[in-house]
Amino acid sequence: MEPVVYTKNGNVLASTLVYSTEWEDHIEHEVTLSFKDEQLVPTVTKHGYLLFKERYHDAETGELVKESLHAYQFKGLDISPTAEQIG
């Protein structure tokens, strides 16, 4: 039994569709500088979101028959470098 995908045209055989994906980056980086142990240390924080798009097109006509969007939000994710003195 062949799998089907639910589309705007109802259930359609998966073999008659073309599947594609796309990522959209809507992320901003904020850099702040502070002193730690008398050294200037940068802190980088991510804000924003990523969009992941899934699309199914009819293989014969190219018509878009299904689209899904997934958003991944970043709230102040700290990506600062971490270093410790050895010895």
HELIX and SHEET records of a PDB file:
HELIX    1   1 ALA A   14  THR A   16  5                                   3    
SHEET    1   A 2 VAL A   4  THR A   7  0                                        
SHEET    2   A 2 GLY A  10  LEU A  13 -1                                        
SHEET    1   B 3 LEU A  17  LYS A  36  0                                        
SHEET    2   B 3 GLN A  39  ASP A  58 -1                                        
SHEET    3   B 3 LEU A  64  ASP A  78 -1                                        
END                                                                             
